Amino acid sequence: MLPFPNIDPVALAIGPLVIRWYALAYLGGVGLGALYGRFLLARKSLWANNAPPFAPDDMFDFAFWAVLGIVIGGRIGYVLFYNLPYYMGNPLEAFALWDGGMSYHGGMIGICLAVLIFTRSKGGNLLSSLDLLGTAATIGIFLGRIANFINAELYGAPTSLPWGVIFPTDPMQVPRHPSQLYEAALEGLLLFLVIRYVTHIAYGLRRPGLVAGIFAIGYSLSRIGVEFVRLPDVQLGYLYGGWLTMGMVLSLPLLLAGIGMVLFAMRKNHGR
């Protein structure tokens, strides 16, 4: 087994001010994603008809809308998908963001809606805007999953593999799959490299919807695969026969949407 790195989840504490690695992962993902997105927007030759969805200087306004979508959508998604009976009995606690509880799929819905509203106000191509989001989202996913590992949360099932990790928050204290690192590697690093190839070598941004579709497919397949070794939320457990999880269920519509977007983008003629 691998020893768990003794990293304090609190990155910095100054008196009553406490800054956690998880919060820094969110901020870092948005900041680095915005910088990368601005770089792509500035390269007009990457886009269909040399027309990115909006100007590079609008990228940080775009990032602000994205943060709102992530936070609001992620919280609503967690309440609806993962713990609705509890919050129906305790409705005010749905607003207690400081107690944790965010849904990735809810955050994705929220950020897509925010991005579409922002792009519409700029008169840009909505599919190209989703493509831009797909290029940058992998950065935030990678940092977020690393923060999950530091927090010793969302770990996997017991394993006898040599890279099993004993997490300090595990009451059984047995080696487990470091499923957070699996997701960081697949949904974050590997998917970033695939999309970077598509955008810079294959000029995929010239086909609006293609990059967003590839992101949706790559994320969904990675998430579904890791869910086989990742423990489900304790309040939900396994669904329908003891192997299906809510993460799998929520990833299936995303997978179908991604396939549809790729087919649409490949069949439609786009300007060069």
C-alpha positions as a LaTeX table, in Angstrom:
\begin{tabular}{lrrr}
\hline
Residue & $x$ (\AA) & $y$ (\AA) & $z$ (\AA) \\
\hline
Met1 & 0.00 & 0.00 & 0.00 \\
Leu2 & 0.97 & 3.65 & $-0.33$ \\
Pro3 & 1.18 & 5.88 & 2.73 \\
Phe4 & $-1.35$ & 8.70 & 2.85 \\
Pro5 & 0.45 & 12.04 & 2.63 \\
Asn6 & $-0.17$ & 13.95 & 5.82 \\
Ile7 & $-1.35$ & 17.18 & 4.20 \\
Asp8 & $-3.51$ & 19.48 & 6.30 \\
Pro9 & $-6.79$ & 20.24 & 4.44 \\
Val10 & $-6.35$ & 23.80 & 5.71 \\
Ala11 & $-3.82$ & 25.53 & 3.49 \\
Leu12 & $-3.64$ & 28.74 & 5.52 \\
Ala13 & $-5.09$ & 29.91 & 8.83 \\
Ile14 & $-4.71$ & 33.47 & 10.09 \\
Gly15 & $-6.78$ & 33.95 & 13.21 \\
Pro16 & $-10.43$ & 33.25 & 12.33 \\
Leu17 & $-9.59$ & 33.27 & 8.61 \\
Val18 & $-9.26$ & 29.70 & 7.32 \\
Ile19 & $-8.41$ & 28.92 & 3.69 \\
Arg20 & $-8.75$ & 25.31 & 2.61 \\
Trp21 & $-7.07$ & 23.53 & $-0.28$ \\
Tyr22 & $-10.51$ & 22.73 & $-1.67$ \\
Ala23 & $-11.35$ & 26.44 & $-1.95$ \\
Leu24 & $-7.98$ & 27.12 & $-3.56$ \\
Ala25 & $-8.66$ & 24.32 & $-6.05$ \\
Tyr26 & $-11.90$ & 26.05 & $-7.10$ \\
Leu27 & $-10.19$ & 29.42 & $-7.40$ \\
Gly28 & $-7.17$ & 27.95 & $-9.17$ \\
Gly29 & $-9.34$ & 26.02 & $-11.60$ \\
Val30 & $-11.35$ & 29.10 & $-12.52$ \\
Gly31 & $-8.29$ & 31.37 & $-12.72$ \\
Leu32 & $-6.12$ & 29.04 & $-14.78$ \\
Gly33 & $-9.10$ & 28.07 & $-16.93$ \\
Ala34 & $-9.82$ & 31.74 & $-17.63$ \\
Leu35 & $-6.21$ & 32.40 & $-18.62$ \\
Tyr36 & $-6.16$ & 29.37 & $-20.92$ \\
Gly37 & $-9.51$ & 30.34 & $-22.40$ \\
Arg38 & $-8.29$ & 33.87 & $-23.08$ \\
Phe39 & $-5.28$ & 32.42 & $-24.89$ \\
Leu40 & $-7.60$ & 30.38 & $-27.13$ \\
Leu41 & $-9.92$ & 33.30 & $-27.81$ \\
Ala42 & $-6.97$ & 35.41 & $-28.90$ \\
Arg43 & $-6.04$ & 32.85 & $-31.58$ \\
Lys44 & $-8.81$ & 33.59 & $-34.08$ \\
Ser45 & $-7.44$ & 31.08 & $-36.60$ \\
Leu46 & $-8.57$ & 28.25 & $-34.32$ \\
Trp47 & $-12.25$ & 29.17 & $-34.70$ \\
Ala48 & $-14.74$ & 28.77 & $-37.54$ \\
Asn49 & $-14.67$ & 31.81 & $-39.83$ \\
Asn50 & $-11.96$ & 33.27 & $-37.52$ \\
Ala51 & $-14.76$ & 34.21 & $-35.13$ \\
Pro52 & $-14.44$ & 33.15 & $-31.47$ \\
Pro53 & $-17.67$ & 33.32 & $-29.41$ \\
Phe54 & $-16.61$ & 36.61 & $-27.78$ \\
Ala55 & $-13.60$ & 38.86 & $-27.31$ \\
Pro56 & $-10.59$ & 37.72 & $-25.23$ \\
Asp57 & $-11.08$ & 40.61 & $-22.80$ \\
Asp58 & $-14.54$ & 39.24 & $-21.94$ \\
Met59 & $-13.06$ & 36.01 & $-20.61$ \\
Phe60 & $-12.87$ & 37.10 & $-16.98$ \\
Asp61 & $-16.51$ & 38.27 & $-17.05$ \\
Phe62 & $-17.26$ & 34.86 & $-18.52$ \\
Ala63 & $-15.39$ & 33.25 & $-15.60$ \\
Phe64 & $-17.50$ & 35.18 & $-13.06$ \\
Trp65 & $-20.69$ & 33.83 & $-14.63$ \\
Ala66 & $-19.13$ & 30.38 & $-14.62$ \\
Val67 & $-18.45$ & 30.56 & $-10.87$ \\
Leu68 & $-22.07$ & 31.49 & $-10.20$ \\
Gly69 & $-23.23$ & 28.57 & $-12.32$ \\
Ile70 & $-20.90$ & 26.12 & $-10.59$ \\
Val71 & $-21.87$ & 27.13 & $-7.05$ \\
Ile72 & $-25.62$ & 27.48 & $-7.57$ \\
Gly73 & $-25.98$ & 24.50 & $-9.89$ \\
Gly74 & $-23.66$ & 22.31 & $-7.85$ \\
Arg75 & $-25.57$ & 22.94 & $-4.64$ \\
Ile76 & $-29.02$ & 22.51 & $-6.20$ \\
Gly77 & $-27.82$ & 19.33 & $-7.89$ \\
Tyr78 & $-26.57$ & 17.89 & $-4.60$ \\
Val79 & $-29.83$ & 18.70 & $-2.86$ \\
Leu80 & $-31.98$ & 17.17 & $-5.63$ \\
Phe81 & $-29.84$ & 14.21 & $-6.69$ \\
Tyr82 & $-28.07$ & 13.08 & $-3.54$ \\
Asn83 & $-29.93$ & 14.05 & $-0.36$ \\
Leu84 & $-33.43$ & 15.32 & $-1.18$ \\
Pro85 & $-35.29$ & 13.61 & 1.72 \\
Tyr86 & $-32.96$ & 15.22 & 4.26 \\
Tyr87 & $-33.28$ & 18.72 & 2.81 \\
Met88 & $-37.05$ & 18.41 & 2.49 \\
Gly89 & $-37.08$ & 18.01 & 6.26 \\
Asn90 & $-34.41$ & 20.68 & 6.79 \\
Pro91 & $-34.96$ & 23.20 & 3.95 \\
Leu92 & $-32.85$ & 26.01 & 5.41 \\
Glu93 & $-29.78$ & 23.77 & 5.47 \\
Ala94 & $-29.85$ & 23.66 & 1.68 \\
Phe95 & $-28.25$ & 27.12 & 1.85 \\
Ala96 & $-25.45$ & 26.00 & 4.22 \\
Leu97 & $-22.70$ & 25.81 & 1.60 \\
Trp98 & $-20.04$ & 25.87 & 4.31 \\
Asp99 & $-21.15$ & 22.39 & 5.43 \\
Gly100 & $-20.17$ & 20.92 & 2.05 \\
Gly101 & $-22.19$ & 18.99 & $-0.48$ \\
Met102 & $-21.79$ & 19.76 & $-4.19$ \\
Ser103 & $-22.81$ & 17.78 & $-7.25$ \\
Tyr104 & $-20.51$ & 17.82 & $-10.28$ \\
His105 & $-23.38$ & 17.14 & $-12.67$ \\
Gly106 & $-25.48$ & 19.88 & $-11.08$ \\
Gly107 & $-22.55$ & 22.26 & $-11.38$ \\
Met108 & $-22.17$ & 21.33 & $-15.04$ \\
Ile109 & $-25.82$ & 22.13 & $-15.74$ \\
Gly110 & $-25.48$ & 25.41 & $-13.87$ \\
Ile111 & $-22.32$ & 26.49 & $-15.64$ \\
Cys112 & $-23.74$ & 25.61 & $-19.07$ \\
Leu113 & $-26.82$ & 27.73 & $-18.43$ \\
Ala114 & $-24.70$ & 30.63 & $-17.17$ \\
Val115 & $-22.38$ & 30.37 & $-20.16$ \\
Leu116 & $-25.28$ & 30.30 & $-22.63$ \\
Ile117 & $-26.85$ & 33.40 & $-21.05$ \\
Phe118 & $-23.52$ & 35.24 & $-21.14$ \\
Thr119 & $-22.76$ & 34.26 & $-24.74$ \\
Arg120 & $-26.23$ & 35.25 & $-25.88$ \\
Ser121 & $-25.67$ & 38.71 & $-24.40$ \\
Lys122 & $-22.49$ & 38.98 & $-26.50$ \\
Gly123 & $-24.11$ & 37.69 & $-29.69$ \\
Gly124 & $-21.64$ & 34.80 & $-29.97$ \\
Asn125 & $-22.00$ & 31.21 & $-31.12$ \\
Leu126 & $-23.48$ & 29.17 & $-28.27$ \\
Leu127 & $-21.84$ & 25.88 & $-29.29$ \\
Ser128 & $-18.44$ & 27.55 & $-29.62$ \\
Ser129 & $-18.88$ & 28.91 & $-26.12$ \\
Leu130 & $-19.53$ & 25.39 & $-24.82$ \\
Asp131 & $-16.41$ & 24.26 & $-26.70$ \\
Leu132 & $-14.42$ & 26.91 & $-24.87$ \\
Leu133 & $-15.82$ & 25.66 & $-21.59$ \\
Gly134 & $-14.80$ & 22.11 & $-22.47$ \\
Thr135 & $-11.19$ & 23.12 & $-23.09$ \\
Ala136 & $-10.84$ & 24.75 & $-19.67$ \\
Ala137 & $-13.05$ & 22.57 & $-17.46$ \\
Thr138 & $-10.49$ & 19.77 & $-17.25$ \\
Ile139 & $-8.11$ & 22.07 & $-15.36$ \\
Gly140 & $-10.64$ & 22.64 & $-12.60$ \\
Ile141 & $-11.56$ & 18.96 & $-12.47$ \\
Phe142 & $-7.92$ & 17.96 & $-12.03$ \\
Leu143 & $-7.35$ & 20.41 & $-9.17$ \\
Gly144 & $-10.68$ & 19.57 & $-7.55$ \\
Arg145 & $-9.97$ & 15.83 & $-7.47$ \\
Ile146 & $-6.53$ & 16.45 & $-5.98$ \\
Ala147 & $-8.26$ & 18.49 & $-3.27$ \\
Asn148 & $-10.68$ & 15.59 & $-2.69$ \\
Phe149 & $-7.65$ & 13.36 & $-2.12$ \\
Ile150 & $-6.11$ & 15.84 & 0.34 \\
Asn151 & $-9.44$ & 15.93 & 2.20 \\
Ala152 & $-9.43$ & 12.08 & 2.29 \\
Glu153 & $-12.97$ & 12.03 & 0.88 \\
Leu154 & $-14.72$ & 10.23 & $-2.00$ \\
Tyr155 & $-12.30$ & 7.31 & $-1.77$ \\
Gly156 & $-12.81$ & 3.89 & $-3.30$ \\
Ala157 & $-13.55$ & 0.33 & $-2.29$ \\
Pro158 & $-11.01$ & $-1.88$ & $-0.47$ \\
Thr159 & $-8.24$ & $-3.22$ & $-2.68$ \\
Ser160 & $-5.20$ & $-5.48$ & $-2.48$ \\
Leu161 & $-3.42$ & $-3.61$ & $-5.28$ \\
Pro162 & 0.01 & $-2.19$ & $-4.36$ \\
Trp163 & $-1.17$ & 1.42 & $-4.71$ \\
Gly164 & $-4.02$ & 1.05 & $-2.23$ \\
Val165 & $-4.15$ & 3.88 & 0.32 \\
Ile166 & $-5.31$ & 3.84 & 3.94 \\
Phe167 & $-7.22$ & 7.08 & 4.40 \\
Pro168 & $-7.27$ & 8.65 & 7.87 \\
Thr169 & $-11.04$ & 9.25 & 7.61 \\
Asp170 & $-11.79$ & 5.58 & 6.88 \\
Pro171 & $-13.29$ & 3.87 & 9.96 \\
Met172 & $-12.17$ & 0.44 & 8.68 \\
Gln173 & $-8.55$ & 1.54 & 8.09 \\
Val174 & $-7.97$ & $-0.77$ & 5.13 \\
Pro175 & $-6.19$ & $-0.07$ & 1.83 \\
Arg176 & $-8.61$ & 1.48 & $-0.68$ \\
His177 & $-8.60$ & 2.58 & $-4.30$ \\
Pro178 & $-7.47$ & 6.23 & $-4.48$ \\
Ser179 & $-10.42$ & 6.94 & $-6.79$ \\
Gln180 & $-9.86$ & 10.69 & $-6.52$ \\
Leu181 & $-6.47$ & 10.27 & $-8.23$ \\
Tyr182 & $-8.00$ & 8.00 & $-10.88$ \\
Glu183 & $-10.47$ & 10.77 & $-11.71$ \\
Ala184 & $-7.78$ & 13.45 & $-11.65$ \\
Ala185 & $-5.74$ & 11.43 & $-14.14$ \\
Leu186 & $-8.63$ & 10.48 & $-16.47$ \\
Glu187 & $-11.13$ & 13.36 & $-16.29$ \\
Gly188 & $-8.45$ & 15.95 & $-15.74$ \\
Leu189 & $-5.03$ & 15.27 & $-17.23$ \\
Leu190 & $-5.80$ & 12.73 & $-19.97$ \\
Leu191 & $-8.93$ & 14.53 & $-21.18$ \\
Phe192 & $-7.04$ & 17.84 & $-21.23$ \\
Leu193 & $-4.36$ & 16.31 & $-23.46$ \\
Val194 & $-6.95$ & 14.79 & $-25.81$ \\
Ile195 & $-8.84$ & 18.07 & $-26.13$ \\
Arg196 & $-5.64$ & 20.05 & $-26.60$ \\
Tyr197 & $-4.75$ & 17.79 & $-29.52$ \\
Val198 & $-8.21$ & 18.26 & $-31.00$ \\
Thr199 & $-8.09$ & 22.05 & $-30.66$ \\
His200 & $-4.50$ & 22.74 & $-31.73$ \\
Ile201 & $-3.67$ & 19.92 & $-34.17$ \\
Ala202 & $-7.05$ & 18.87 & $-35.59$ \\
Tyr203 & $-8.55$ & 22.40 & $-35.40$ \\
Gly204 & $-11.64$ & 21.04 & $-33.70$ \\
Leu205 & $-12.86$ & 24.47 & $-32.62$ \\
Arg206 & $-13.71$ & 25.13 & $-36.27$ \\
Arg207 & $-16.58$ & 22.67 & $-35.82$ \\
Pro208 & $-18.79$ & 24.19 & $-33.09$ \\
Gly209 & $-19.94$ & 21.54 & $-30.64$ \\
Leu210 & $-17.17$ & 19.04 & $-31.37$ \\
Val211 & $-14.90$ & 19.85 & $-28.42$ \\
Ala212 & $-17.83$ & 20.12 & $-26.01$ \\
Gly213 & $-19.07$ & 16.73 & $-27.22$ \\
Ile214 & $-15.64$ & 15.14 & $-26.79$ \\
Phe215 & $-15.43$ & 16.56 & $-23.29$ \\
Ala216 & $-18.87$ & 15.18 & $-22.39$ \\
Ile217 & $-18.01$ & 11.73 & $-23.77$ \\
Gly218 & $-14.57$ & 11.64 & $-22.14$ \\
Tyr219 & $-15.83$ & 12.78 & $-18.75$ \\
Ser220 & $-18.81$ & 10.42 & $-18.76$ \\
Leu221 & $-16.83$ & 7.33 & $-19.70$ \\
Ser222 & $-14.12$ & 8.15 & $-17.16$ \\
Arg223 & $-16.64$ & 8.80 & $-14.39$ \\
Ile224 & $-18.65$ & 5.66 & $-15.11$ \\
Gly225 & $-15.47$ & 3.56 & $-15.15$ \\
Val226 & $-14.19$ & 4.94 & $-11.83$ \\
Glu227 & $-17.62$ & 4.53 & $-10.22$ \\
Phe228 & $-17.07$ & 0.76 & $-10.30$ \\
Val229 & $-14.35$ & 1.17 & $-7.64$ \\
Arg230 & $-15.48$ & 4.39 & $-5.96$ \\
Leu231 & $-17.76$ & 4.12 & $-2.93$ \\
Pro232 & $-21.20$ & 5.71 & $-3.41$ \\
Asp233 & $-22.53$ & 8.41 & $-1.09$ \\
Val234 & $-23.48$ & 6.72 & 2.17 \\
Gln235 & $-27.04$ & 8.12 & 2.19 \\
Leu236 & $-27.72$ & 6.62 & $-1.25$ \\
Gly237 & $-25.65$ & 3.48 & $-1.46$ \\
Tyr238 & $-25.82$ & 1.30 & $-4.57$ \\
Leu239 & $-28.90$ & 1.38 & $-6.79$ \\
Tyr240 & $-30.82$ & $-1.39$ & $-8.56$ \\
Gly241 & $-29.04$ & $-4.63$ & $-7.83$ \\
Gly242 & $-26.05$ & $-3.45$ & $-5.85$ \\
Trp243 & $-23.66$ & $-2.11$ & $-8.50$ \\
Leu244 & $-25.24$ & 0.96 & $-10.12$ \\
Thr245 & $-24.48$ & 4.38 & $-8.59$ \\
Met246 & $-26.02$ & 7.83 & $-8.90$ \\
Gly247 & $-22.81$ & 9.01 & $-10.57$ \\
Met248 & $-23.34$ & 6.44 & $-13.34$ \\
Val249 & $-27.00$ & 7.38 & $-13.76$ \\
Leu250 & $-26.25$ & 11.09 & $-14.07$ \\
Ser251 & $-23.37$ & 10.46 & $-16.49$ \\
Leu252 & $-25.47$ & 8.53 & $-19.02$ \\
Pro253 & $-27.50$ & 11.54 & $-20.30$ \\
Leu254 & $-24.26$ & 13.51 & $-20.54$ \\
Leu255 & $-22.71$ & 10.70 & $-22.58$ \\
Leu256 & $-25.66$ & 10.65 & $-25.00$ \\
Ala257 & $-25.59$ & 14.44 & $-25.31$ \\
Gly258 & $-21.86$ & 14.32 & $-26.08$ \\
Ile259 & $-22.34$ & 11.71 & $-28.80$ \\
Gly260 & $-25.12$ & 13.82 & $-30.33$ \\
Met261 & $-22.97$ & 16.95 & $-30.34$ \\
Val262 & $-20.04$ & 15.17 & $-31.99$ \\
Leu263 & $-22.29$ & 13.74 & $-34.72$ \\
Phe264 & $-23.86$ & 17.14 & $-35.32$ \\
Ala265 & $-20.49$ & 18.89 & $-35.49$ \\
Met266 & $-18.98$ & 16.33 & $-37.90$ \\
Arg267 & $-21.92$ & 16.33 & $-40.30$ \\
Lys268 & $-22.33$ & 20.10 & $-40.55$ \\
Asn269 & $-20.15$ & 22.16 & $-42.90$ \\
His270 & $-18.27$ & 24.93 & $-41.12$ \\
Gly271 & $-16.19$ & 27.84 & $-42.30$ \\
Arg272 & $-12.41$ & 27.77 & $-42.23$ \\
\hline
\end{tabular}
